């Protein structure tokens, strides 16, 4: 009887966590370069064995011995698939086609982003508003005398007269899933390498890769699962009260 409470409570916690992730995705559907997150869970036994291993270090076979229904957080992973490009006609907007990230010097280190909606700061440096300056392939900030410029598909920036101004740096990682997302939507990670080949779209930005229809379906199913678990926990509570009261009368 009491195990049912553990099962239902872990289910409610897991569905609540999943609902938070879905809500965050939906909130950022209009955020340029945003990458959707997905939440997964596993049974508590599986998570513990994965982290510390069993005594004889053999592959864990849950179904052959004991089946646990208590859920625990397993993984929160990011979907790095390409978002649809959107034309803005703004001179400091750029979108990456394919793999890679723009590099931003935040002042506390270098972070990476797919959001290419840039501005110029007070000193004329190309920057991601209030977050830091954009870097070139050598890791240097890009200073521009004007926002009246053109850019080719390799990210080379020139004036309207053809004078070279700099090159946008695009950096790639061996494993994107090793990156850590910051509260500001940037990514942190080691081992960044300047991309040998890249395609940059000038006056375009990459839209979020969040699928609104899929997120709505997830939200509805998650809410129903959460409500069902909460209702069942109330029923368990009533049953236990009756059992206690009946035993008390004996």
Residue frames as qw, qx, qy, qz and C-alpha x, y, z in Angstrom:
[[0.000, 0.884, 0.467, 0.000, 0.00, 0.00, 0.00],
 [0.274, -0.842, 0.082, 0.458, 2.69, 2.50, 1.00],
 [0.489, -0.124, 0.560, 0.657, 4.71, 1.65, -2.10],
 [0.283, 0.698, 0.584, 0.303, 1.84, 3.07, -4.14],
 [0.141, -0.958, -0.110, 0.225, 2.45, 6.45, -2.54],
 [0.445, -0.520, 0.448, 0.576, 6.11, 6.35, -3.55],
 [0.442, 0.266, 0.690, 0.508, 5.16, 5.42, -7.10],
 [0.137, 0.852, 0.479, 0.162, 2.56, 8.16, -7.41],
 [0.268, -0.897, 0.029, 0.351, 4.71, 10.83, -5.76],
 [0.457, -0.333, 0.533, 0.630, 7.69, 10.09, -7.98],
 [0.359, 0.490, 0.672, 0.425, 5.35, 10.18, -10.97],
 [0.002, -0.948, -0.315, 0.042, 4.01, 13.61, -9.99],
 [0.365, -0.746, 0.259, 0.492, 7.53, 14.98, -9.49],
 [0.472, -0.042, 0.654, 0.589, 8.65, 13.60, -12.84],
 [0.257, 0.679, 0.605, 0.328, 5.62, 14.97, -14.70],
 [0.150, -0.947, -0.145, 0.246, 6.08, 18.34, -13.00],
 [0.414, -0.524, 0.439, 0.601, 9.69, 18.47, -14.18],
 [0.396, 0.260, 0.705, 0.528, 8.63, 17.51, -17.71],
 [0.106, 0.867, 0.483, 0.061, 5.95, 20.22, -17.66],
 [0.266, -0.835, 0.105, 0.469, 8.58, 22.83, -16.69],
 [0.413, -0.223, 0.611, 0.637, 10.73, 21.82, -19.68],
 [0.275, 0.554, 0.696, 0.364, 7.77, 21.98, -22.07],
 [0.053, -0.935, -0.308, 0.170, 6.75, 25.39, -20.72],
 [0.338, -0.665, 0.306, 0.591, 10.30, 26.72, -21.20],
 [0.388, 0.096, 0.702, 0.589, 10.34, 25.46, -24.80],
 [0.154, 0.741, 0.616, 0.220, 7.02, 27.10, -25.56],
 [0.203, -0.891, -0.116, 0.389, 8.10, 30.37, -23.93],
 [0.279, -0.595, 0.456, 0.600, 11.16, 30.54, -26.20],
 [0.655, 0.426, 0.596, 0.181, 9.47, 29.58, -29.46],
 [0.360, 0.915, 0.130, 0.131, 10.10, 33.12, -30.79],
 [0.413, -0.798, 0.346, 0.270, 13.68, 33.34, -29.45],
 [0.614, 0.690, -0.370, -0.099, 16.22, 33.38, -32.29],
 [0.406, 0.502, -0.743, 0.177, 18.56, 30.39, -32.25],
 [0.582, -0.366, 0.536, -0.490, 16.84, 28.71, -29.27],
 [0.425, 0.181, -0.874, -0.149, 17.32, 24.95, -29.07],
 [0.767, -0.372, -0.156, -0.499, 14.54, 22.83, -27.59],
 [0.109, -0.394, 0.845, -0.345, 15.17, 20.72, -24.50],
 [0.784, -0.137, -0.475, -0.376, 13.77, 17.25, -23.83],
 [0.392, -0.485, 0.628, -0.465, 13.40, 15.51, -20.48],
 [0.746, 0.025, -0.641, -0.178, 13.65, 11.78, -19.89],
 [0.512, -0.525, 0.518, -0.440, 13.30, 9.67, -16.76],
 [0.597, 0.132, -0.790, -0.045, 14.01, 6.10, -15.69],
 [0.768, -0.546, -0.320, -0.097, 13.23, 3.97, -12.68],
 [0.360, -0.861, 0.332, -0.142, 15.16, 4.78, -9.52],
 [0.870, -0.250, 0.389, 0.174, 16.96, 1.42, -9.60],
 [0.752, 0.494, 0.204, 0.385, 18.25, 1.96, -13.12],
 [0.125, 0.926, -0.135, 0.331, 19.52, 5.45, -12.34],
 [0.572, -0.724, 0.380, -0.062, 21.39, 4.31, -9.22],
 [0.881, -0.057, 0.390, 0.262, 23.02, 1.35, -10.95],
 [0.587, 0.715, 0.103, 0.366, 24.03, 3.54, -13.88],
 [0.054, -0.926, 0.228, -0.295, 25.74, 5.99, -11.53],
 [0.416, -0.667, 0.593, -0.173, 27.50, 3.64, -9.13],
 [0.505, 0.320, -0.784, -0.168, 27.35, 0.21, -10.85],
 [0.890, -0.353, -0.079, -0.278, 26.34, -3.09, -9.29],
 [0.626, -0.638, 0.447, 0.033, 28.63, -5.18, -7.12],
 [0.765, -0.051, 0.558, 0.318, 29.78, -7.57, -9.81],
 [0.028, 0.591, -0.335, -0.733, 29.88, -4.85, -12.51],
 [0.270, 0.206, 0.858, 0.385, 27.74, -6.80, -14.96],
 [0.186, -0.246, -0.382, -0.872, 25.04, -5.28, -17.14],
 [0.293, 0.085, 0.613, -0.729, 22.00, -4.45, -15.05],
 [0.260, -0.229, -0.807, -0.478, 18.88, -6.51, -15.85],
 [0.333, -0.106, 0.379, -0.857, 15.96, -4.89, -14.05],
 [0.746, 0.004, -0.201, -0.635, 13.17, -6.94, -15.60],
 [0.674, 0.113, -0.730, 0.012, 14.78, -10.31, -14.73],
 [0.371, -0.072, -0.736, 0.562, 14.88, -9.69, -10.99],
 [0.095, -0.597, -0.569, 0.557, 12.97, -6.75, -9.57],
 [0.185, 0.581, 0.447, 0.655, 10.77, -4.18, -11.26],
 [0.194, -0.437, -0.374, 0.794, 10.74, -0.69, -9.77],
 [0.179, 0.746, 0.546, 0.337, 8.04, 1.82, -10.67],
 [0.284, -0.843, -0.125, 0.440, 9.57, 4.74, -8.79],
 [0.584, 0.701, 0.131, 0.388, 10.74, 7.32, -11.34],
 [0.473, -0.659, 0.065, 0.581, 13.87, 9.45, -11.09],
 [0.352, 0.874, -0.158, -0.294, 15.28, 12.14, -13.42],
 [0.884, 0.060, 0.308, 0.347, 17.55, 10.61, -16.02],
 [0.472, -0.025, 0.321, 0.821, 18.63, 13.18, -18.60],
 [0.252, 0.860, 0.233, -0.378, 17.83, 16.65, -19.84],
 [0.559, -0.054, 0.498, 0.660, 19.21, 16.85, -23.36],
 [0.198, 0.664, -0.034, -0.720, 19.18, 19.55, -26.02],
 [0.700, 0.493, 0.490, 0.163, 17.97, 19.16, -29.59],
 [0.241, -0.577, 0.289, 0.725, 20.61, 20.88, -31.76],
 [0.493, 0.435, 0.659, 0.365, 18.79, 20.36, -35.05],
 [0.184, 0.090, 0.245, 0.948, 18.66, 23.26, -37.50],
 [0.205, 0.633, 0.516, -0.539, 15.96, 25.87, -37.00],
 [0.485, 0.673, 0.470, 0.302, 14.30, 27.46, -40.01],
 [0.344, -0.090, 0.050, 0.933, 16.05, 30.60, -41.33],
 [0.099, 0.843, 0.516, -0.117, 14.00, 33.79, -41.31],
 [0.419, 0.406, 0.153, 0.798, 14.81, 36.85, -43.41],
 [0.270, -0.737, -0.409, 0.465, 14.93, 40.10, -41.43],
 [0.420, 0.744, 0.158, 0.495, 16.75, 42.51, -43.81],
 [0.399, -0.910, 0.107, 0.041, 18.62, 43.90, -40.78],
 [0.499, 0.737, -0.435, 0.134, 22.33, 44.55, -41.55],
 [0.057, -0.546, 0.760, -0.349, 23.67, 42.94, -38.36],
 [0.849, -0.074, 0.365, -0.375, 21.62, 39.75, -38.48],
 [0.312, 0.473, -0.798, -0.202, 23.34, 36.48, -39.39],
 [0.906, -0.113, 0.229, -0.338, 22.29, 32.84, -39.50],
 [0.151, -0.456, 0.861, 0.166, 24.49, 29.74, -39.60],
 [0.868, 0.204, -0.196, -0.408, 23.49, 27.01, -42.02],
 [0.802, 0.187, -0.546, 0.157, 24.67, 23.65, -40.73],
 [0.753, -0.416, -0.365, 0.357, 26.88, 22.92, -37.72],
 [0.448, 0.232, -0.191, 0.842, 28.55, 25.51, -35.53],
 [0.301, -0.821, -0.430, 0.227, 28.08, 28.38, -33.10],
 [0.193, 0.818, -0.114, 0.530, 28.97, 32.04, -32.91],
 [0.630, -0.191, -0.477, 0.582, 31.48, 32.78, -30.12],
 [0.196, -0.876, -0.141, -0.417, 30.70, 35.50, -27.55],
 [0.435, 0.158, -0.530, 0.711, 33.22, 37.01, -25.14],
 [0.429, -0.736, -0.484, -0.199, 31.04, 37.50, -22.06],
 [0.115, -0.793, 0.341, -0.491, 33.80, 39.00, -19.90],
 [0.670, -0.447, 0.536, -0.253, 33.83, 35.84, -17.76],
 [0.478, -0.138, 0.830, 0.253, 34.93, 33.62, -20.61],
 [0.272, 0.183, -0.587, -0.740, 33.76, 32.55, -24.03],
 [0.545, 0.266, 0.699, -0.379, 30.22, 31.26, -24.57],
 [0.062, -0.024, 0.774, 0.630, 28.54, 30.06, -27.74],
 [0.443, 0.452, 0.464, -0.620, 25.21, 30.71, -29.40],
 [0.363, 0.341, 0.734, 0.462, 23.18, 30.14, -32.54],
 [0.095, 0.889, 0.401, -0.201, 21.42, 33.48, -32.10],
 [0.546, 0.097, 0.252, 0.793, 22.87, 35.83, -34.72],
 [0.011, 0.889, 0.344, 0.303, 20.84, 38.98, -34.07],
 [0.610, -0.196, -0.193, 0.743, 23.72, 41.34, -33.26],
 [0.012, 0.985, 0.167, 0.049, 24.18, 45.06, -32.54],
 [0.522, 0.458, -0.281, 0.662, 27.08, 47.49, -32.13],
 [0.516, -0.644, -0.403, 0.395, 28.11, 48.59, -28.65],
 [0.069, -0.973, -0.052, 0.216, 29.31, 52.09, -27.69],
 [0.333, -0.639, 0.524, 0.453, 32.82, 51.33, -28.93],
 [0.551, 0.541, -0.392, -0.500, 31.68, 49.93, -32.27],
 [0.083, -0.248, 0.965, 0.025, 32.21, 46.26, -31.44],
 [0.627, -0.103, -0.568, -0.523, 29.80, 43.70, -32.85],
 [0.122, -0.168, 0.808, -0.552, 27.98, 42.23, -29.87],
 [0.373, -0.432, -0.794, -0.209, 25.08, 40.10, -28.71],
 [0.237, -0.688, -0.040, -0.685, 23.02, 42.63, -26.82],
 [0.524, -0.670, 0.285, -0.442, 24.04, 42.89, -23.13],
 [0.976, -0.192, 0.105, 0.004, 25.83, 39.52, -23.23],
 [0.598, -0.485, 0.419, 0.481, 29.18, 40.13, -24.89],
 [0.261, 0.711, -0.384, -0.529, 31.22, 40.79, -28.03],
 [0.934, 0.329, 0.110, -0.088, 31.26, 38.55, -31.09],
 [0.471, -0.583, 0.559, 0.356, 34.60, 36.91, -31.90],
 [0.583, 0.605, -0.424, -0.339, 36.35, 36.19, -35.19],
 [0.952, 0.093, -0.291, -0.002, 37.98, 32.81, -36.04],
 [0.516, 0.362, -0.526, 0.571, 41.15, 33.85, -34.13],
 [0.496, -0.533, -0.603, 0.327, 39.18, 34.66, -30.99],
 [0.210, -0.103, -0.107, 0.966, 39.39, 38.45, -31.34],
 [0.236, 0.671, 0.532, -0.460, 36.42, 40.82, -31.00],
 [0.389, 0.435, 0.531, 0.614, 35.14, 42.35, -34.24],
 [0.049, -0.615, -0.211, 0.758, 35.10, 46.15, -34.39],
 [0.378, 0.541, 0.604, 0.447, 33.12, 47.83, -37.16],
 [0.129, -0.114, -0.021, 0.985, 33.12, 51.49, -38.19],
 [0.470, 0.092, -0.120, -0.869, 29.55, 51.24, -39.47],
 [0.578, 0.141, 0.760, -0.260, 26.56, 48.95, -39.73],
 [0.660, 0.641, -0.065, -0.386, 26.32, 49.59, -43.45],
 [0.198, -0.491, 0.824, 0.200, 28.06, 46.45, -44.59],
 [0.844, 0.223, -0.308, -0.379, 27.78, 43.33, -46.67],
 [0.503, -0.426, 0.746, -0.094, 28.75, 39.74, -45.90],
 [0.541, 0.290, -0.691, -0.382, 29.47, 36.71, -48.05],
 [0.894, -0.219, -0.254, -0.297, 28.52, 33.12, -47.26],
 [0.726, 0.083, -0.505, 0.458, 31.88, 32.54, -45.50],
 [0.475, -0.773, -0.341, 0.244, 31.13, 35.32, -43.00],
 [0.487, -0.005, 0.061, 0.871, 33.58, 37.86, -44.44],
 [0.004, 0.865, 0.409, -0.289, 32.39, 41.37, -43.63],
 [0.422, 0.127, 0.264, 0.858, 33.06, 44.27, -46.01],
 [0.146, 0.493, 0.191, -0.836, 31.88, 47.83, -46.44],
 [0.625, 0.649, 0.366, -0.234, 29.56, 48.71, -49.28],
 [0.323, 0.842, -0.372, -0.219, 32.70, 49.84, -51.14],
 [0.916, 0.241, -0.317, 0.054, 34.31, 46.43, -50.69],
 [0.099, 0.639, -0.616, 0.451, 36.78, 47.23, -47.88],
 [0.676, -0.147, -0.716, 0.098, 37.42, 44.24, -45.63],
 [0.390, -0.670, 0.189, -0.603, 36.23, 44.65, -42.01],
 [0.341, -0.361, 0.800, -0.338, 36.57, 41.21, -40.44],
 [0.522, 0.010, -0.787, -0.329, 35.23, 37.66, -40.43],
 [0.735, -0.393, 0.143, -0.533, 32.59, 36.09, -38.24],
 [0.019, 0.351, -0.925, 0.142, 33.93, 33.17, -36.24],
 [0.864, -0.112, -0.159, -0.465, 31.99, 29.92, -36.37],
 [0.091, -0.468, 0.843, -0.248, 33.06, 27.24, -33.91],
 [0.831, -0.058, -0.432, -0.345, 32.24, 23.54, -33.78],
 [0.476, -0.488, 0.651, -0.334, 32.46, 20.88, -31.04],
 [0.172, 0.189, -0.956, -0.144, 33.11, 17.18, -31.17],
 [0.230, -0.424, -0.876, 0.022, 30.00, 16.45, -29.10],
 [0.188, -0.483, -0.105, -0.849, 27.32, 19.12, -28.73],
 [0.699, -0.536, -0.420, -0.220, 25.61, 17.13, -25.96],
 [0.662, -0.199, -0.388, 0.610, 28.61, 17.85, -23.72],
 [0.088, 0.422, -0.010, 0.902, 27.78, 21.57, -23.78],
 [0.197, -0.472, -0.688, 0.515, 26.21, 23.24, -20.77],
 [0.017, 0.707, 0.427, 0.563, 23.38, 25.72, -21.22],
 [0.188, -0.034, -0.401, 0.896, 23.52, 28.99, -19.24],
 [0.127, 0.609, 0.635, -0.458, 20.49, 30.85, -17.84],
 [0.197, 0.649, -0.106, -0.727, 20.89, 33.36, -20.70],
 [0.831, 0.481, 0.196, -0.200, 20.55, 30.70, -23.39],
 [0.315, 0.746, -0.582, -0.075, 24.26, 30.57, -24.24],
 [0.990, -0.060, -0.126, 0.030, 26.33, 27.37, -24.24],
 [0.219, -0.800, 0.557, -0.033, 29.59, 26.62, -22.46],
 [0.990, 0.043, 0.128, 0.047, 32.05, 23.93, -23.39],
 [0.365, -0.656, 0.543, 0.376, 35.67, 22.97, -24.01],
 [0.557, -0.012, 0.735, 0.388, 37.36, 21.94, -27.21],
 [0.468, 0.797, 0.245, -0.291, 35.86, 24.51, -29.58],
 [0.515, -0.119, 0.519, 0.672, 37.50, 24.60, -33.00],
 [0.292, 0.549, -0.125, -0.773, 37.06, 27.21, -35.72],
 [0.784, 0.379, 0.479, -0.107, 35.06, 25.64, -38.54],
 [0.404, -0.186, 0.582, 0.681, 36.95, 25.05, -41.79],
 [0.066, -0.257, -0.619, -0.739, 33.85, 25.44, -43.91],
 [0.086, 0.476, 0.665, -0.570, 30.68, 27.25, -43.01],
 [0.069, 0.498, 0.562, 0.656, 27.71, 28.94, -44.61],
 [0.072, -0.402, -0.432, 0.804, 26.48, 32.27, -43.27],
 [0.121, 0.681, 0.600, 0.401, 23.26, 33.94, -44.33],
 [0.172, -0.058, -0.177, 0.967, 23.41, 37.73, -44.07],
 [0.381, -0.072, -0.008, -0.922, 20.25, 39.60, -42.98],
 [0.747, -0.218, -0.536, -0.326, 18.71, 36.35, -41.78],
 [0.312, -0.454, 0.684, -0.478, 18.36, 34.76, -38.33],
 [0.366, -0.041, -0.926, -0.082, 17.78, 31.16, -37.33],
 [0.616, -0.431, -0.063, -0.656, 14.41, 30.63, -35.71],
 [0.504, -0.336, 0.704, -0.371, 13.85, 28.40, -32.70],
 [0.345, 0.133, -0.874, -0.315, 13.63, 24.70, -33.54],
 [0.308, 0.122, 0.759, -0.561, 10.72, 24.22, -31.11],
 [0.213, -0.247, -0.776, -0.540, 7.74, 22.45, -32.71],
 [0.359, -0.166, 0.286, -0.873, 4.67, 24.12, -31.18],
 [0.798, -0.083, -0.326, -0.500, 2.29, 21.28, -32.11],
 [0.717, 0.033, -0.661, 0.221, 4.49, 18.63, -30.50],
 [0.150, 0.147, -0.568, 0.796, 5.00, 20.75, -27.39],
 [0.551, -0.178, 0.052, -0.813, 1.24, 21.31, -27.06],
 [0.847, -0.068, -0.474, -0.232, 0.64, 17.55, -27.28],
 [0.538, 0.096, -0.661, 0.514, 3.34, 16.95, -24.65],
 [0.133, -0.219, 0.376, -0.891, 1.84, 19.60, -22.38],
 [0.719, -0.176, -0.125, -0.661, -1.67, 18.13, -22.56],
 [0.846, -0.028, -0.533, -0.005, -0.53, 14.52, -22.00],
 [0.403, 0.169, -0.603, 0.668, 1.77, 15.57, -19.15],
 [0.335, -0.250, 0.251, -0.873, -0.95, 17.59, -17.43],
 [0.831, -0.153, -0.266, -0.465, -3.35, 14.64, -17.66],
 [0.749, 0.049, -0.603, 0.271, -0.74, 12.26, -16.24],
 [0.147, 0.224, -0.506, 0.820, -0.03, 14.69, -13.41],
 [0.548, -0.230, 0.083, -0.800, -3.73, 15.11, -12.62],
 [0.862, -0.080, -0.445, -0.230, -4.29, 11.35, -12.71],
 [0.583, 0.099, -0.635, 0.497, -1.43, 10.72, -10.29],
 [0.108, -0.228, 0.388, -0.886, -2.70, 13.43, -7.94],
 [0.718, -0.191, -0.123, -0.658, -6.22, 11.97, -8.01],
 [0.836, -0.023, -0.548, 0.023, -4.93, 8.47, -7.33],
 [0.338, 0.191, -0.610, 0.691, -2.88, 9.72, -4.40],
 [0.428, -0.246, 0.216, -0.843, -6.07, 11.15, -2.87],
 [0.863, -0.107, -0.322, -0.374, -7.76, 7.78, -3.28],
 [0.670, 0.112, -0.630, 0.377, -4.81, 6.05, -1.58],
 [0.005, 0.266, -0.469, 0.842, -5.03, 8.55, 1.25],
 [0.665, -0.216, 0.016, -0.715, -8.74, 7.85, 1.75],
 [0.869, -0.014, -0.486, -0.091, -8.15, 4.09, 1.72],
 [0.483, 0.171, -0.627, 0.587, -5.41, 4.35, 4.35],
 [0.276, -0.282, 0.318, -0.862, -7.60, 6.56, 6.55],
 [0.820, -0.167, -0.175, -0.518, -10.35, 3.96, 6.44],
 [0.793, 0.078, -0.574, 0.188, -7.93, 1.14, 7.23],
 [0.226, 0.242, -0.560, 0.759, -6.49, 3.04, 10.20],
 [0.473, -0.245, 0.189, -0.825, -9.92, 3.93, 11.52],
 [0.877, -0.096, -0.324, -0.343, -11.26, 0.38, 11.14],
 [0.674, 0.112, -0.617, 0.391, -8.20, -1.13, 12.85],
 [0.006, 0.307, -0.443, 0.842, -8.52, 1.44, 15.63],
 [0.671, -0.270, 0.006, -0.691, -12.04, 0.26, 16.42],
 [0.830, -0.009, -0.555, -0.051, -10.94, -3.38, 16.88]]
